[in-house]
Amino acid sequence: MTGAAPHMRPKGPAPELVIFDCDGVLVDSEPLAIAVLTATLAELGLSVDDEMAYDRFLGRSFSTMTAILRKEFDLELAPGTVETMRSKLFARFEAALSPVAGIGNVLAGLDMPFCVASSSQPERIALSLKLTALDTYFGSHVFSATMVENGKPAPDLFLLAARQMGFSPEKCLVIEDSPAGILAAKAAGMKVFGFTGGGHAEPAGLDEKLAMLEPDYIFADMQMLPDLLHSPQLFGE
């Protein structure tokens, strides 16, 4: 499914602030991250296939991921393992990370403020944006789940981003690729678009999973975003 959610009606005025998730929305990083995660878990004796990994960990902060591993799989990641996994991931990024198709042109042409609010740690966000030459578009307007007590699907991170950017939640639109992110945006009282144009969309079953959560719109081509932001079918007085 790509298009308006079945329940869609105009949701009030067009947004004044766009909040982008990073992984899977700005950069096509999720296949790389899941590959490193599943390989690391396999080395520790835990077999987790891609489908399960996407289902349980997509869009989650590192602290949430480790809590899930502890609670559901009785696995505690040692500090050394964490550092090794991070080093391997960053090496993968250096070799193969790419921006989501068309995102540079979209950011260059947006006529309203925007920022990043990501479950990833600040170092990973910074590296992702630098490697894909997107860092110059955001400056200091970058927010990480490490800045709040509760990561997605809690609303804390999006509320922090809105507050720091100077906008009330109802004036914000979140662009998200994960169920956890959709739920977080809804809990924050924000409009939310589901994006299914990343390399992980098919293996993660994003079309079906996001549609079940009824975001305000679902789209797979990032270059559609500028027109969507001013669409009378999506936003009306």
Secondary structure, DSSP 8 states (H G I E B T S, - for coil): --BS-TT----SS--SEEEE-SBTTTB--HHHHHHHHHHHHHHTT----HHHHHHHHTT--HHHHHHHHHHHH-----HHHHHHHHHHHHHHHHHH--B-TTHHHHHHH-SS-EEEEESS-HHHHHHHHHHTT-HHHHTT-EEEGGGSSS-TTSSHHHHHHHHHHT--GGGEEEEE-SHHHHHHHHHTT-EEEEE--STTHHHHTHHHHHHHT--SEEES-GGGHHHHTT-TTT---
